[in-house]
Amino acid sequence: MVPPMIFVSVFFLVSVTTHLFLYRFAVRGLAVTHPAGRALMMGAFAVLALSFMAAFFLIRWDENPFTIGFYKTSAVWFALSISLVLAAAATWLLYGSLRACGVSAASFRGLGAACVLLGLGGSAWGFWSAFHPGITPVEVSLENLPESWRDKTIVQLSDVHLGHFHTPAAMARLAERVNALTPDMVVITGDLFDGMIDGLEGFADPLKRLSARKGVYFVTGNHEVYAGLRRSLDVVALAGIRVLFNEVVEIDGLQLMGIAYPGVADERQIRGVERLTRPGPDHRPCILLFHTPTDIRNDETLDRRTATYWRPDTSFALSKKLGVSLQLSGHTHRGQIFPFGLLTRWIFNGYDHGLHREEGFAIYTSSGVGTWGPPMRTGATPEIVVFTLRAAS
């Protein structure tokens, strides 16, 4: 794992650098020349540069109306600052390009205003999008699919991040949308909660509303660890949702395997693994629920968090060995905010979103339903994924 002080130092350096960039852009765009005005702006941007990091630590220390309000405000600003940095960069690039082409009449202030307005418009759409997930239909063909599962539907929810932004009321609305799809099964692939200290119990009732003919199933993600694993599992159990913690269950002839984050050392840690059949003519399909789009093997000689974020194992070797037909994952948010999707695509070797097939193995990585940190989605629409199972011809 990256030592906390190194992470904090890097985040601090990046935040200060970007806010210094925004300060210089604002001074140039607004033509602020008076020393007092510049000093006032410098102070304001210095406070904003530290606000999100300070709010994150404060809310972990104590949750009260002040710290919650401060966290929400700073998270919104953090999202806006990303859009404004992109707008400022676009302004400088356009202005420099026009000057290089001999267009000396180009107005920095006019270009800046246009880019900022576009950035704010994109942010407004991103804030709206964060709370309005779309429906993504996906057809998956599986070899030897039991008759009882042919043309049946499975709804995947991932990375809902229930907390201060995605409230119990939001969960109730999400349950209504899912139930309207009349799924045969609902699976939740981790990060259901967002790491709150208090108030998790308030989500039990809206979670109870999720309904599916063959049950609702859950595996843990990294944020359940942050929120408190025992507390998170208690709330899920209180909601009547079946927790799969390193085990295989059979549901009407279909094998369903749930592996808890961060994975297992070897297959002997998976209860009911003897039910699985290895790839071959008589192979029975198995669907795996695992939070990250990586192999389920957890090398205990490495820090799993570092491996998950910076050195992910996308060989899916153990999953394939066990005969997994379809792995359902999340975690990446597909970057959540542009341009971070480029980073997640690079880190996860292209498995950060969508359906990928490799002979008898397939994986779908969801972009998730909710948000972590800034409540904004630009370039990565949140989704409720609806799988329709077909028999492979």
C-alpha positions, 0 to 999 in steps of 0.5 A, a space after each residue: 500500500 502507498 504510505 498515507 503520508 506519501 498519498 497525502 503529500 502527492 494529493 496536496 502537491 497536485 491540489 496546490 499546483 492546480 489551484 495555483 494554475 486556476 489563480 493565474 488564469 483568474 487573475 489574467 482573465 479578470 485583469 486583476 492588477 491591484 495587489 490587495 485584490 490579488 492577495 485576496 484571490 490567492 488566499 481564497 484559492 489556497 483555502 479551496 486547495 486544502 478544503 477537500 482534503 481537510 473535509 475528508 479527514 474531518 468527516 472521518 474524525 466526527 460526523 456532525 452537521 458542520 463536517 457533513 456540510 463542509 464535506 459536501 461543499 468541498 466535494 462539489 468544489 473539487 468536481 468544479 475545479 476539475 472542469 475549471 482546470 480543463 477550461 483554463 487549459 483549453 483557453 491557454 491552448 486555443 489562445 496560444 494556437 491562435 497567436 501562433 497562427 497570426 490571429 493577434 486579435 484573439 481575446 484571452 478574456 473572451 476565449 476564457 469566458 467561453 471555455 468556462 461557460 462550457 466547463 460549467 455546462 458540462 459540470 451541471 450535466 455531470 451533477 445531474 448524471 451522477 444521480 440518474 443512472 441509465 439502463 444498460 442491456 447486455 446479452 450473454 451466451 453461456 455454454 450448457 445453460 440450464 433450461 431454467 435460466 434461458 432468457 432470464 435476466 440478472 440485474 447488476 448493481 455496483 458501486 452504489 456508494 450509499 452515504 451522504 450524497 446517495 441517501 436512503 431516499 435515493 436507494 429507495 428510488 433505485 430499488 423501484 427502478 430495479 423492481 420495475 425491470 422484474 429481474 430473476 436475480 439481482 447481484 450487488 458487486 461491492 462498494 454498496 456503502 461509501 465509508 460512513 461512520 454513522 447512519 448505515 442502519 438507515 439504508 436497511 429499509 430501502 435495501 429491503 425493497 429490492 426484489 427478484 424471483 431468485 434472490 438478491 446477492 451481495 459481495 463486498 468491495 473495498 469501501 465495505 472495509 473502510 466503512 467497517 466490514 462487520 457493520 456493513 455485513 450486518 446492514 446487508 443481512 438486516 435487509 434480507 440480502 444474501 451475502 456470498 463470502 468466498 463461497 459457491 451456491 447453486 440456484 436452479 442449476 446455475 453456479 453462483 460464486 461470490 468472492 469477497 474483496 480483496 480475494 483468496 489465497 487459493 481455491 481451498 478458501 472457497 466453500 463449495 468449490 467442489 461443486 464447480 466443473 472444470 471447462 469441458 463438454 460437461 461444464 456447468 456455467 458459473 457466474 462469479 461476483 467479484 468487486 474488481 476486474 482482476 483475478 480473484 487470487 490474492 497474493 498475500 506477499 503483496 499489498 492488495 490495495 497497491 496491486 488493485 490500483 497500480 498493478 492489477 492482475 487481469 490474467 483472470 487465471 484462477 477464475 478461468 481454472 475454476 471454470 468461471 463462465 462470466 465474471 461481474 465486477 465494478 470498482 473502476 467507475 470508468 474514471 467517473 470524471 473526464 479525463 480519468 477514464 483514460 487512466 482507468 483504461 490504462 491501469 486495468 488493461 482495457 477491462 475497466 468497462 464493458 463486456 470482454 470475451 476470451 474463449 469460454 470466459 467473459 467479464 463485464 465491468 460496470 461503470 457503477 451506479 453512484 459516485 465516490 467523492 465528487 458527486 459528478 459524472 462526466 464521460 462515464 455514465 452511471 448504469 444499471 446493467 441488465 443481463 439476459 442469459 442466452 444458451 450458446 448455440 
